[in-house]
Amino acid sequence: MINKEEKGTVLPLKLPVGIENFEEIRTKGFYYVDKTGLIKELLHNWGKVNLFTRPRRFGKTLNMNMLKAFFEYKTDRSLFDGLEIAEETELCREYMGKYPVISISLKDIDSREFEGARAAMYSVIGNEALKFWFLTESDRLNEGEKAQFSQLIKSDSGGRLKFDMSEEILRDSLLTLTQLLYKHYGQKVILLIDEYDVPLDKAHRAGYYEEMVGLVRNLFSRVLKGNDCLQFAVLTGCLRIAKESIFTGLNNFKAYSVVHAWFDEYFGFSDDEVKAMLKYYGFDNAYAAIKEWYNGYRIGNADIYCPWDVINYIDLLRAEPAAAPKAFWINTSSNDIIRKFLRMAKQSTRREIERLINGESIAKKVKEELTYRDLYKSIENVWSVMLTTGYLTNRGKAEGNTYLLAIPNQEIRQIFVEQIQEWFQEETQKDQMKLDTFCEALVSGNAEAVERQFTAYLKKTISIRDTAVRKEKKENFYHGILLGLLSSRENWDVSSNAESGTGYSDILVETEDEIGIVIEVKYAEGGDFDAGCRTALKQIQDKDYAAGLVEDGMEKIVKYGIACYKKNCRVVYAKG
């Protein structure tokens, strides 16, 4: 694809942030990472029904749109000029632009009750059927068949779809559409269903799971099982729902999850693809940071980067060349999985989480098929869910269905740490009396009591001791734990990394009794607590961190140097 020119200057291709339309990317001057080899592999390793499960934001929707652009009738063949698939001339001659294609996404099937979700499902399928309105005038369909089609596109006087399709018609809708298209064209139909599992996820959260399972099972089985009008189908989602749940009786069914080698390179970016993108935009020096933050996923036999993160970070670098990496993926997910996992975790599991954050791997049996009813029935199931959804990745197979699971990269590690801090804050605030005692000890200058109680808190949380993480990052963890504890006092003004004196103090507190508290936290390398505390107090004194508290009228100032290592701490108090 040739770059556009403006006043004689060649402009760089735009980054496709949030763009999932293949035609738009190829015609509107966007950078495209070539994944058209998926077409060749799909045809050579053909299955009647193909399911790809990958985490969110790994390019599933764009790939589905690319498949639609390749196979559907009257496709713009120039969209594929210069791409890998264009080199397969015989394959292109036989398959490109030769099929009617039904393409739907179920990502927006969301409602608090089943009737609303059913209406949303009808809207999705009905709007797709509207694209084939010409069937109402087809001379290859009889009047009964045209009437069948009209049931799919009922509209009101304003031309809007009416949500009065019976459930029986809805369940047959995709089957009916494939049959009518096949009769009209004399060619079998390709069916693409993106985010197939979202309606089940939403239904499970809202409490109408059984009704939605019944609808989806009937919808899928009728169109996918024994349908002679179907060339093949491709489905994508995050989880592989148990076959007996919604894919009952499908014999020609191929599922490709994150642990399978087939198609491993076609969802997400490879190392070479990331290097090429960085070179194109002139950010070769950002390679190490991108690799640390966004690489680390093991899909089949391939090492993969999350494409959403890579694109967003390079886009950020174009505006701010010195910008540090940050967690983009966290904004696309509610992270409920980690929160539920932490709440379910017993002491032994918390120790395993510590090992993960420390960069180690945990051997766990992976269940590739689950139902939403079973996701949180046991902690062992949640390990499998976190692998499938991208919070963990596999570092190799141990034996059978047992894999070595690990946190893939710095971004996901940060998500874990933040969720651990939030969970810890929720847990500690359940015992307000204990928190009050801790805060009162801080105000009174009782360093021994502060040390004893803070150590007790550390014993209950999940520690950060990853040797690959910089000292400042380790300090930030203990810093966050303290902030969580202090936030329980509604009448205290608690500041983090506030400018005071000639620097930025870790924590400043102003109480309702006009007592100012300065806290500096240090990580005690090798367990040298005394050195850590001395360094902390010296920094408070040298940089005059108490100056801001004095300016605000605090009548009494107390200072604490706190050194932490693993699940222990030392607290030293200095007055005034």
N, C-alpha and C positions, 0 to 999 in steps of 0.2 A: 504494500500500500504506500503510495507516494505521499510525502509530506506536503501539506498545503503551503502556498507561498503568499506573502503579503509584502507589497512594495519591494519585490526582489529579494526578500529575506526568507530563507527556509525556516519555518517554525518547527520546533520539536513536536512530536506526537503528544497529544494530551494523555494523561493517566486516567484510566477508566474507573474512577472511584465510584462504586455503586452502580456501574453500568453493566447490565446483564443481558443486553440485547446484542446478539452477534452482528446483525446487519448494521446497527448503529455504530458499533466499534469499528467495523471494516469500512464504513463509508464516511464517517464524520471525523476522521483524523485522530483516532485513539490508538494507543500502543496495544498490540495483541500478542500474547504468548501462545504460540501455535499448539493447539491440542487436537488438531484434526486427525492425528494418527489414531485417535479413539474410534473414528469411523471404520478404518481398515480393520482394527482389532475386533470391533464389534461384529463385523460381517464375517471375518475369518473364524471367530470363535462363537459362532452364532448360537443363540438360544431363543426359544419362543418368547420367554419372559425373562428379563434381565433386571436385577435389582442391584443398585450401587448405594452402599451406605458410607457416608463420610460426615465429618463434623460440619457445623455451620461455617459458612464463608470459605469453603474450599472449592468453589467454582462449579458446583453441581448445576445451578440454574443456567449459567452461561453455556455449559456443555450441552445441556438439553436444547437450548435455543439454537446452538450450532447444528445439532442433529436435525432439527426441524428445517433449518435453512438449507441443509444439504439434500434431504430426501424429498421435500414437498414439491408438488407440481409447480411449474413455472418459476422455479428458483432462479435467482440472479447468479449465474455461474461465475461471474467475475468476482464475487465475494471470496472465492477460494483461490484466486490467482496468487501464485507465489507461495502457497501453503503446502504443507507436507502431503496432504491428500491429493493435490493436483498432479503429483508425480505418478499416481496410480491411475493411468489413463483408462485401462480396461474396466477397472472398478467404477470409475466416474461415468464412463459410457453406459454401464449397465444399471447403475443405481441412482446417479444424481438427477434430481428433479423428476423422478418416476413414480412417486407414491402420493396418495392422499394421506395427510398427517393430521391426527388429532393430538393437540398439545394443551394440557391443562396443568395448573399449579394449585395445590390444595393448601398453600401456606396461610391463606387468609380465612380458612374455615374455623372461625372462632366465635363462640357465643356462650352465654351463661346457661342456656338451656338447649335441649336437643332440637326443638322446633326451629330455633334460630339458626343452628348449625346446619340443619337439613335444608333450610331455605338458602343459606349461603352456598351449599353444595349445588343446589339446583341452579343458582345464579352463575356459578363457575361453568357448569356444563352447558347451560342454556346459552351463555354468551359465546362459548366456543361453537355451539351448533349454529348460531347466527351467522358465522363466517361461511357457512355452507347453505345460505338461504336459497341459492339457485336450485336446490333439490326440490323446492316447491313447484318448479316449472320443468323439472327433468322429464323428457319423453321416455326415459328408461324406467321410471317408477310408475306403478299403477296408483289409482286414487287412494287405495287403502294405505299404501306405503307413504304417500304424501301426507295423509292424515296422521300417520305415526310420527312423521317428522314435525308436523305442526304442533303436536303435543309437547315437543321439546322447546318450542320458541313462542309459547303463548305470551301475548303482551297486552297491556292496557291501551286506552285510547291515546296515551302519550308515547306509545312505542316502547315502554319499559316492560321488562319481563315480569310476568305475574307468578308469584310464588304459590301456585295452587296445583302444581304437579303432584299427582298421587305418589305415594312411596313406591308402589309397584312400578310405575313408569320411570321414576328416578333410578331405581335399581337396575332397570333394563336400558337406561338411557345411553350408556356408552356402547353396549352391544347393538342397540338399534342403530346408532349413528355409524358404526363400522359396517353393518349390513347394508345400509342405504348407500353409503359411499362406495362400497364394493360393487353394488349393482349399477350405480351410475357410471363409474369409471371402468368397470371390468378389471380392476386392479386391487389387490389386497391392501389393507390399511396398516400404517404404522401408528402406534399409540404411545405417547409420552406423558407420564404422570410425575410431576415434580413435587417434592416434599410430601410424599404419600402418607407419612406417619403423623403429620401435624394435627389433623383432626382428632386422632386418637389421643395424642398428648393433651390437647385442650379439653377433650371430653373427660379424660381421667382427672384433670385438675378441677373441672366444674361439676363432676358427679353424675354424668350420664354416659359413662364409658360403655356399658353393655348395649345401649341403644345404638351408639355409633359403631361399635364393633359389628353389630348385626347389619347395619347399612353398608359399611365398607366391605364386609365379607361378601355380601350379595352383589354389590356393584362390581367388585373385582372378579369374583368367580364366574359371573355371567359373561363378562367380556373377555376374560383371559383363558378360561377353561373350555377346550373343545370348540373354539371359535374359528371356523374355516375362512372367515373373512379377514382374519388378522395375519399380517405378515410377521410382525414381531412387536413386542412392547418393551419399553425401558422405563423403569421407576427409580426414583432417587429418594433418599431420606437419611435421617441420622441413625435410627435404630432398625435392626432387623427384627421385625415382629414375628413371633413364633408362627410357623407355617400353619399349624392347626388352628390358629386364631383367625387369620383372614385369607390365607392362601390354601385352604383346604382343597385337596384333590388335584393340585397343579403338579403334573409330572415333569413337564419340560420347563423347569424353573431353575435359573442360575442366580445365585446371590454372591456378590463380591463385597466383602467387608474390608476393614482396615488391616486385617491380618492376611488377606489373600494377595498373591503376587500378580494375578491377572489384572491388567489395567491400572497397576499401581502408580504409574507416572503421569496419568492423565487428569488427576484431580489434585491441585496444588502445584507449586513451582519447584523445579529441581534446582540444584546448586548452579548448574550451567545457565539455566534460564535467569536466575537472579543476578549472576555475574554479568550477563549480557544486558540486562535492564539497567544495572548500575553504570555500566560502561556507556550506554546510550545517553544517559542523563548526566554523566560526568561525576558520579559519586562513588567511584571505585574505592575510595578510602572509607566508605561506610560499610564495607563488606563484613568486617569482623563483628561490628555491632549488630548488624542484621542477622548474622548467623547465630549469635549468642541469644538474641531475643526472639526470633521468629522461626528458626529451623528446628530440627530435632524430632519431627514426626517421622515415624517409621511406618510407611504404608506398604505392606507386602515386603518386597526387597528394596524399595526405594526410600531414600532420605528426602523428605519433603518439607518445604516452607509453607506456612499459611499465606496464601496469596493476598488476602484482605489486608494483612499487616504490612506486607512488603510494599504493596501499592500505596497504602496510606502513609507509610513512613517516607517513601521517596517523594511523595507529593508534599509532605511537610518540609523535607529538605530543600525542595525547590523554593519555598518561601523563606525558610530559616535554615541556611546551610549548616549551622552549628547545632541544630536541635538534637537533643538526646532521644533515643528510642523511648517509646511509651507503649502502654497496653491499649491497643485499638480493639482487639477482639473482645475485651471485657464489656465494651459498649454494645455488643450484639447479643449478649446472653445475660440472663438474670442471675446466673450462678447458683440457682436453687440446688443443684446437684451437690455442690460442695457443702452448702449449709446443712442439707439433710444428712450428708455423710458424716459431718462433724458431730451432729446431734446424736446419730446412731452409734458413733464410735465408742467402744470401751477402751480401757487403758491399753490393752495390747495393740489395738488398731491405732491409737494415738502415737504409740511408739513407732509403728510402721510409717505413719505420716511424717514423723520426724526424720526417718531414714530417707523418705522420698525427697523432702526439702533439702536434706543434706547431699542430694545428688546420687543416692543409691537406688537400686532396683529391688522390687518386691515380687517374688514368685507367687502368682495367683492363677487359679483356674478361671478361664474365660468362658462364659456362656454366650454364644453368638446369637441365640434365639431366646427372647424373653417376651412376655406380654406386659403391658403397662400395669396390670394388677400386681405383677411380681417384682417390679423394679426395686421397691424398697421393703420387700418382705424379709430380706436378710442383707447383712452388710456385704456378703460375698457377691450378691447380685450387683451391688452398687459399684464394685470394682470394675465389673464388665461394662456398666453404663458409662463410667468415666473414661474408659478406653475408647469406646465407640464414639463418644461425643467430643473427644479431643482434649480432655483435661489430663489424660495420661496417654502414653504411647508405649509400644512394646520394644524391648531391647533384645529380643530373641526368644526362641521357644525353648522351654525347659524340657517338657515331655508331655505327650498327649495334647490336651487342651490347656496346659499350664504355660503361661508366658511370663517373662520378666517385664514388669511394668515400671515406668519411670515418668517423672515430670519432664515434658519435652524440652522446655526452654525457659528463659528468664521471664518472659511475659506471663506464662502460666504459673510459674513459681510465685510471682508477685500477686497474682490473683489468689493463690492459696494462702499466702501470708496475710493479705488483707481480710480474707474471709475468716481466717483463724482469729485475727484480732477482734473482728466484729462478734464472732461467736463467744470469745472469751469475755468481752464486755457484757454481753447478754447474760452469761452464766454468773459472773461476779455480782451483777446488780440484783440477783435473786436473794442475796444475803446482805441487806442494807446495813444491818447492825455491824457486821464485820467490816464493811467498807467505811462506816463512820468511825470505827476504832482506828483504822489505818490512817484516815485523814486527820483525826485528832492527834495522833502521834506525830504526824508531819508538822502540824502547827506548833506543838509544844516542844519540838526539838529533840524528841525521844528517838535518837538514831537506832538504838538497839531494837526498839519495838517496830520501827519502820523496816529494818532489815529482816527481822523475824517474819513479819507478816508478808512483805514483798516476796521473800523466798518461798513462803507457803503458796502464794499465788503462782509463782513460776513453776512449782512442782505440779500444778494442776493443768498448766497450759502445754502447748506444743513448742518446743524450743527450736531455735535456728542456730545451727552450728556448722553450716556448710563451709568447708575450708576454701572453696572456690569463690566465695562471696567476699567482697571487700569489707574491711572492718566497719566502715561507716554504715553499710547495709545491716550488719549485725546489731549495731547500736540502735539503728532505726527501729528494729523489732522491739527491743526493750523499751525504747522511747514510746512506741505505740501502746504497749501494755500499760505503762504508767498513765498515759493520757486517758486510756479507757477507764482506769480506776478513778482518776481525778474528776472525770466528767460527771460522776454520780452526784457531785455537790452542785446543786442548781444555783446557789448563791455565790459560788466562786467564779472569778473571771480567770480562765485558764488559757494561756497563750503558748503556742508551739512555734519554735524557731523564730521568735520575735526579736526585732532589732532593739538592742539595749546596750548602752555604753558604746564600746567600739567593736561590737560583733553581734552575733545572733545566738541567743541562749537556747538551750534545748527546751526548757519548760519554765515559764513564769506564772505564778499564781498570786492573785489578789483576793483576800478573803473579806467577808462582810465585817470582820473585826479589825480591818486595816492592818492585817499582817501580810507581808510579802514573802513569798517562797521562791527561791531560785534552785533549780535542779539541773545538774549536768550529768549526763549518762555516758559512761565509757565501757567499751568491751575489754575485759581483762584478758589479754593475750596470755595463753598458757596457764590461766588461773591466778595470775599475779594481781590479786584484788587491791592490795595496799598501793601499788604503783598506779593502778587505775584511779583510785580515789584521790590520790595526791594530784595527779594530772588534772582531774576534774575540778577540784577546788582551786588549783592554781589558775586554771583558765577562767573560772568565775571571777577571781580576784584581779587577774591581769587585764581582763577585758571589761571589768566593771559592769557585769551583767545586772547588778542591783540598781544601777542608776535610774532606769525607767520606773522601777517600783518606788523609789524615793521621790521622783518627780510627780508620781501619781498620789503622793501623800501617805504612803504606807508607813506606819509609825514603828513597826518592828520588822526586821528583815532576818530570815533564817535561810541558810545556804546548805545544800546537800551535794556531795560528790558521791555518785553511785556507780560502782563497778560491777558488771555482770559477766558471768561465764557459765554456759550451759544452763542449769537450773538453780544456780546459786548466785548470791549477790553479797556485796559489802557496802555498808552505808556509813559515811562519815559526815558529821554535822559541824558547821561553822556558824558562829553567831555574828550578826551585824555586818 
